[in-house]
């Protein structure tokens, strides 16, 4: 949802401008490749249960406090990098956007999402505000289907 949300907002803006359905669909097709979706999980146990990582990787990663930084590429979840410790997640997520788009994100739509970890969402927002200029930031709750695969401590950010 944090990847689709910016497209919905853009579609609504185009409807308000009076564009036809065909024009809106064409514009959305062009925009969909500009969306960056990056997230991390708090516990590797759910990735192990879902078959995304082996039991060995989950055990070693948990022991070393490794947190994967994941992103969505062509509809698939892939590991972008990894960090040690939860505090590093927030900076890594924000830095990924700044590296791709620069630190002036005022003309971009940004979604911040979390499972049941609202405190982490606030930490992510503070990190974003510290490292970039933003204007259009929306909060979303990541739903139960995604949390069943990622765990309730999922935290993510998207930008378009």
Steps between C-alpha positions, in 0.01 A plus 500: 500500500786742562604445138151538353396795718697765310345379173152535648577858606634583152193342338272716717697811403460411132125446543475847657685642198243340270723244327330210326525143630737409215727797580501412870590136432778604260644745754481244781682244285783753456506588871501148641869450422589807708377351830758387752375268776749412775428325828646295781380251755569485871521120529625245247271231636211593267723498192616152604143377554403631155792322334677821396814416700642178638495401866877539508490856365220590741693361799828668405329826408312508830814419694693782329201740511496528119209692349441459127423804287260379234347663197247419236643459149271400214241378749744280693651550843881501485765574758667834437739495795514422868582688816589401854254619759161658481626859525680466166178409317359853502809668360542230238141534376523879475848494343370269227249766398749786526751310287239442230309830503719752685418672828229731362193277495245782513360411156469130586234292675634303796323225692622379839361166610517276805337197656427534871816704565380862500807614693720379215286697255568817699873424507494448122318835457756681717785345302336599172449859617863517615643384166259640240255776420151353467149625443260217414540229766225249579485237774350158437450187704647199329225240498475155647578314175839669461568477875434125488802473268719771651397505866325778687822702533521584131595858411511644151516807282400570143563796277378608159 
